[in-house]
C-alpha cells in the first residue's frame, strides 16, 4: 500500500481570518479571551484562599449580581476599578500591558 502524503493546510490562518472580520469583531474576540483568562485566574485565587462566591461577595462588600458579573467569562464589561478592588482584596498585583505585534500594517 502506498504511503499517504500529509495534507497541507488549506485556507488562511486564524489571525488572518480574524483580521478579515473587522476591527469590532476582532476587539470582541480579544476582550472575550482576556475575560476568560481573568476569570480562570480569579477562580484559582479564590480556591487557593478557600473562598467561595459568598465569601468573595462579603470581602468586596457588594451584591451577588456584581460577583456573578465578575465570574462570568462572557461578561466583558467589568471596570478597571472592579479589577483593582479585587486585586486589593486578594493582596495581588496586576498589570495591563500593550505589546506591539510585528506587522507591516501601520496605524495612521
Secondary structure, DSSP 8 states (H G I E B T S, - for coil): ----------S--HHHHHHHT-HHHHHHHHHHHHHHHHHHHHHHHHHHTT--HHHHHHHHT--HHHHHHHH-TT-----HHHHHHHHHHHT------------S----
